[in-house]
Amino acid sequence: MKRFLLCATLLLASTAAFAQVVTDHDVLVTPDGTVFTVENATPSATASVPAIGVLDMEIHNGSDVRHITVPGSTTAGYHSGAALAYDADSKTLFVVWIHLMDGVSSSELLLAAYHDGQWQKPVAIDRQQYTMRTNLRVGITRRVSQLQKDGSYADVPALLLHALWWDDSMKGEGARYALLPIENGAVSESSIEVHALEEFVPAGDDEFNTPKENFNAEILRHPAIVTSPMQSTVGVVFGDTKNNTIHNVTLHPIADIHIHIPVGIGNGGDKPAPHIIAPLSFSGDWKGSVSVIAHGDRLVFANNDGKALNYITFANGNWTNVKSIAVDPKLPAEAALAAVDKMVSSQ
């Protein structure tokens, strides 16, 4: 009951905080050099839309710059947290975002595709009541293991969109995952598969780890996609706030009767999922997006506070202390993060 009241209070309080929310955005560059940027926006007084928060998309192609409102983000409620993915073969942009609705007593994820100047009608993903969703990430894979007549599996072409996010509700909190098969540039609601990522952790693989008194569990609430989009598997890193651990899991979609991910045997059917004890003394006052870099058994969690890129590294079985790189116009956060990535990959 306490959890229910807390979640309801957070949802209702979020309406008052909308005007104070720092604008979140995502940027994607296509192979032909087109730059797509999507961010939160307040609709103009002349827009005549029921939404109190919409998604503004900037399309920058050479000297041509256009702004459009994502059509599916004009319905009643608040639309935010958009993430972008792009399929170069079909030249299709996919936008996934968070939609708070019904007086913010319920929420859902929405997916829309943009191709040749036209928008697909948004598709709803996992609508829930009294659930806050944050830290949305998306990625694409282009192959799937298909069941053959002899009972074996072979990789075949298939366009799959993967979405990760963090749920907080009366049932508890945790990382969630959606598998979204794309056919003819669109996804149907009947093909969507949604899981709690903890389903892919074998029983007994985890145990409770006692944190320090000032431990900030926010570092665990940012699931990330970490593998190449050209493979038939997708790697994800996600935290567990119940046990204070971090998992690095490989999910392997298969196609038999339909495209899905096998569960119940750990790590998407490949091998037992490894887990890492969280940095139990971490107390950084990190806010906003946390980026995750993974190279083999090395992990980096990084946060940009506007003045510095703060990061903490797991390598050789241990966590480092938090380190910082000052950011400014000469060294923006993206460049600092790229430098950290290069450092970790060369170790």
C-alpha positions, 0 to 999 in steps of 0.5 A: 500500500505504501508503494502504491501511495508513493507511486501515485504521489510521484505521478501526480507531482510530476505535472507540477514539475513539467515546467522545470524538467530539463529538456531531454533530447536525442540526436541521430546522424544517418549515413547520408549525413541527415541529422535528426534531433528530437526533444521535448517542447511546449505546444504554442498557444495557436497549436490547438492540441490537447497535449501539454508537452509534445516532441519537436523534431529538427531535420538538418540536411545540408543547409536545409533545416526543418522543424516538425512536431511528431504527430503522435505526440499531440494527444492529451498528456505529456510526451517526453524521453524520445529515443531514435533509431534508423534503418539505412536499407529502408531509410526509415527513422523510428521514434520511441517515447514515453507518454503520460496520460489520464491525468498522469495516472497511467503511462505507455511507450509509443513507437512511430516510424518516419519514411519519405516525409510520412509518419506511421500511425503510432503503436502503443507498447506496454500501457500500465497504470501508476507506472513511471517510465524513465531512461528509455534506450533503443537499438536495432539488429538486422538478423534473427536465428530461424528454426530450420527443418532439421531442428537447427537454427540459422541466421536470416535477415530480419529487422528488429527494434529493441527498447529498454527502459526503467519502470517504477510502480506499485509492484516495485522497480526494475529494467524492462525490455521490448522486442519489436519486429519491423515488417514493411517499415511498421510494427504491429501490436500483436508482434510486440514482446515485453519482458522484465529483464530480470527474467533473463537472470538465472535463479540463484545467480544473485544475492543481496549486497549491502551498500554504504549508508549514503549509496545512491542507487540512481546509477542502477536505473539506467539500462543500456544497449551495448552491442553492435546493431549488425549482429543477431544478438543484443547485449544489455546492461541493467541494474537490480536495486533489490540486490544492488547488482549489475547484469551484463546479458546477451539476448538472442531472438529466435524465429520459430512460430513467431519472433521471440526471446527464450526465457527461463534458462538464462542469458536469452538461451546462450549462457548464465548471465554474469553479474557485478556487485554495484559500486556500494560506496557510490554517492555521486549526486548524478541527475539526468541521463547516465551513459554506459560503455561496455568493452568485454568485462569492463564497464563505464557509467558516465554522467554530464552535470553541465560542468563536467563529465563524471565517470566511474569504471569497473575493470579487473573485478574492481570499481574505481573512484569517480573521476571527472573531465571538465566540459566546455565549448572546446571539449563538449561532453560528447567528446569527453565521453568518446575519449573515455570510450577510447581509453577503456577500449585500449586497456 
